[in-house]
Amino acid sequence: MDRLLLVLGEGGHTSEILILADLLGEDYAYAYLAVEGDELSTRKIRYPGPIYRVPRVREKAHNLWRDGWRTLVCAWRSWQALRCARPRAVISSGPGMAVPVCLLARLRGIAVIYVETGSRVRRLSLSGRLVYPFASLFFVQWPELARRYRRAIYAGRLC
């Protein structure tokens, strides 16, 4: 059975990834990467699997040094999660914490499947712009984005 690491953000990111998990069904072994303290997202999980925690990369009040430190800690814990979960692919819809885990996954030869959040209609999110160059598959939920980014795949909306 193939193992997948699903990156849960908070709010809409979690909803989109869990809808995708429902579409994929029970044929996979799931593991999850979630932000520390986000119990709401983890309570919505329908397919059991280990949950790995990482710190939020950016806070509302940005501080370059603190955000940089948090990114390093997030990368370290993401590396540990990838080692433990040994997924065949990482699937994300773009919360900030997705960038380190997606980059590390590619460096380990793990496929990265990125689904740009449905709220992005005309331009990719910052996470999307950072992951786009190295994603194995890059999905968008609006045809306008597929026309603008040549490697992007439009396959409809999740919600």
Order of alpha helices (4+ residues) and beta strands (2+ residues): beta-alpha-beta-alpha-beta-alpha-beta-alpha-beta-alpha-beta-alpha-beta
